[in-house]
Amino acid sequence: MRGEVDFAISVLVLPHREITSERFTEPMVVACPIRYRLAAQSSLKWKDLEGEPLIAIGALSGNRLLTEQVISSRQLKLRFAF
């Protein structure tokens, strides 16, 4: 550590003995047509999305890695159409 940065916001946290980190939570949203069968629900679980044609988060996004970790840990069968 060279002391050049005092504060940072990042998607990925890599362990380091001289850095402390706090994980924030932020809700994700589902965008769908108002008449879609899932639209009337006030909240969804990841499992509710199985079998639905989904648009994937861009490969360069840190959220993509986090999303893939959730999908893998819960052994979900999500179908990315785009």
Helices and strands as residue ranges (DSSP letters): G 46-49, E 53-54, H 62-73, E 79-80
